[in-house]
Amino acid sequence: METLLDFNADLDVGLFDRVVTTFYKGVGPEQLLAKQVLEQFQEHPDAWKRVDGILERSALTEAKFIALQILEKLIKTMWKALPLVQRQGIKNFIVAIIIKTSSDETVLEKNRTLLGKLNIVLVQILKQDWPHNWPTFIPEIVASSKSNVALCENNMVILKLLSEEIFDYSAEQLTQQKAKNLKNQLCGEFSEIFQLCHEVLEKAVKPSLIKATLHTLLRFLNWIPLGYIFETNLIDILRNRFLEVAEFRNITLKCMTEIGALQVGPEYDDKFVILFQMVMSGITNIMPVDLNLADIYENSTDDDQNFIQNLAMHFSTFFSAHLTVVEKSVAAVPANRDLIILAHRYLLKVSQVKDREVFKTCLEYWTKLVAELYDEMQSLRSAEMPILNLSPSGTLGSRLNNPNLRKNVYAEVLSQLRVVMIEGMVRPEEVLIVENDEGEIVRETLKESDTITLYKGMREVLVYLTHLDTEDTERIMSAKLEKQMDGSEWSWDNLNQLCWAIGSISGAIPEEAEKRFLVMVIKDLLSLCEMKRGKDNKAVVASNIMYVVGQYPRFLKAHWKFLKTVVNKLFEFMHELHEGVQDMACDTFIKISQKCRRHFVVQQPHEIMPYIDEVLASVDTITSDLQPQQVHTFYEAVGYMIAAQLNKQQQERLIVKYMELPNRAWDNLMAQAAENVDVLNNPDNIKILANILKTYVSGCTAVGSPFIVQIGRVFVDMLGLYKAVSELISQSVITQGPIATKTPRVRSMRTIKREILKLVDVYVSKAEDLQALNDTMIPPLLNAILGDYARNAEPAKDAEVLNVVANIVNRLGALMTDKVPGILEAVFECTLNMINKNFEEYPEHRVGFFKLLQAINISCFPALIQMPGHQFRLLLDSIVWAFKHTMRDIGDVGLTIVLDLLNNFSKVEPQISNAFFQSYFISILQDIFFVITSTSHKSGFKLQCLILMNMFQLVDSPAITAPLFDPSTVANPAMSNPEYIRGYCVDLLLRAFPHLQPAQIEQFVLGLFQLNKDAVAFKGHLRDFLITLKEFAGDDNTDLFIDEREAEAADKKRADFEAALKIPGMIKPSDRPDDGMMD
């Protein structure tokens, strides 16, 4: 096999075929050797010279594929470096093989897969050479298509691929200018291509050629000049010749959808109306609206299923872009109103199909429609706002009932849509009880993000539908609930979907109507719970009761007796041992506690004490059947109530009572441990201590700063426990070695340490008197945890220490500056020695370590200036090492630290800043160029770009006054820093990328200086350079655009949330900010 790697001898194609066969079909060592030989063969710089021999003489399709992969890589990475003669030879060779393979029908069918790869290679050549080095390509391909039907079919595929590469994928593969030039060129020469497509569609009879042409046309429709679509008979041909033909209807409907998606000026409105009428006439002929599409879809062929999917996409896309245009045409053509309603009936039928992707397509349009109808209704209401309204148009009520108002035109469609949404409602994330594959009711173990997203979309539509007609929504839901009660529609699924729908419209019904409706719903559900027999049935009803009440805090707050009844019912459910019911009871309790907290701490009418006192008096009874994690949830919920007590003395009394049970157990174990530390070797005691500490964490999370009453009570004991447990762990590691950290005993002891750290972390984040915190708690805390961290063996060091100290530095800011030297002395070098051996070990310590450095750099920068030179060098090396890390989160932290460091040093006195920049500027610049041009660091492009722009700004500014070079080592000692950096960068990049032309690199570096004040232009300039590099060309460059996509997504999310806040009920009660919905 190894003789294949001798590129001085002729290639033995037979041997190459045998090696490829061994790789694909062999086993064991022989297959592994074949794999290694083929990998080395493909990586060899002269491998491309063997491609012609393999393509001409090999008998294996797989071997030819490997040859074409080698050639494709060459074209993407080294094409411009080849002599013109060789480029011409490769191009002619590929064209000749394509013509030979695609000219004969039999050969084409036999080699269709290989031909696909050949086409891709040709398109890669076109991206490099067309139009300048191949100006006749379009005329040549059009002329050859007219000579041979089979060749024409393949040429259509080539044109489709070319369109996709230029218009669909160019942003990540081509420079901005190159993409623009290719788009202009293809548009300029499109008339010949269109004539060819038109002729085929008008006259061809061969099905495979027609399909290929339709697929190619589909790729053209979103960019070709509009005249080719609307001022020719193209749409007529598509409708009359292909739409109703089973073999072509799917691709034809896709073409109609692409046309219907075009957003153009009003001059084409009548064309879109005609398009709608033509498509509808075809659809009604193919498929009457009365068919049960859900059943047909379940039992039909792939082709028929695709047609229903395409139908959903067509109506959703067309109506999203042009519904108002077609609605306006009703004045001239009244029959169009019925046609619009008919199309929506089709879409309702498609929405009932049991296919999530099809439903999501429909849902997107329904969301848009109901939002528009709601906005129209609101605009009528806001027009009524003036006190004196002399308009003759009538009252608001009469205008809202106007039959021509859009919401009334679509009234029947909307009513059916309410039923579709209710009957198809998916499970909200709050519901923890599900039916498994065996039909049993169990606790959910895994959240489905797709289901959660779909629920949010369906909820949004149902909220709009409720606003548009509250009475109809209530009528439908009440009728469905009645059928649950009488058993005619009873099933777990039906009840679940109905209750999920009822819960989803919280806040969308006017308050009085909501009260009446909800009382009826809860009473019926409670009755249903009593009526049903069997644990599973009761668990389903119970979960729905809890879900519904958890969604209506506004109602609960307005009706104390109902609120108290609901909470007492939740306490009952906390004793129900069916899987999932207790979890859901605790989760619902915490949700109600957060939203109704104030009501529990004030004395309500006809009550002898505030409800919180009743709860605290019976904590042990309520929680007796709960698991530890459920107890922690319960304590957090009660903590939110206590946080609502504004009277400090009363609040302290409540906290003492609240912590009575855990404190009793704590005091008991602390007293035993004081007498004999062996108490801590008992696993049961350790488990109890861990649960007590977790209870404290839950309490502190909810109560916040006032929890200092409790923290102060146990703080000294807690630090003593930390030290004692740590000593026991150290002894185990000494006697058993590092394996001791994996034993259950040591792991449970480390849980104690982690919970103590977590409690401190939570309290620090909530504390209000930071000066007192810094003076009293922080010194003994740091003394306990830092010394322990420094002394421990590496496997026993807790990464949480780094995170907690980082959070303390962030929270206390400059107050911590005097403590930074001690912190770094304890953790810096010992942690660095743990993580600098490779990129894999101790991942949590890595993240914590760099988070700590970042916090110190931001909050305590003066402490870094005071560091000794050798220690600062080590610090900077570790930061550079961080941004060279391949894990994005660590790389991003490293880059952020560098950016902050450069900004901080640019603002200090010149003597300090010059010393820093003279020592480190060049090395940082070199390292930044390394990660920017490395394919494994592309996800950090945004920050890398910011740093580079910042560095070139610094060089151009007065921030650096000392030379960044040694004058004795350069030809011109008087040169400026910008001159030196320009020359340095050119030289650095030329050595790193010798295949690039010097002029190309000089132009790039010049741009870095000229564009460093314009972030968008600088980023585009840098991105273009990276795409031209051989390391990036042909690679997946999506990460270079990641910041734009993330920023766009964040902006959209923020705008959507702000818009949704203005619509009652659109934001779930649990997600609403504290704007009066919360006590």
Summary of the structure (lengths in Angstrom):
residues: 1079
radius of gyration: 35.9
end to end distance: 77.5
largest distance: 101.9
contacts: 3378
relative contact order: 0.03
helix: 78%
strand: 1%
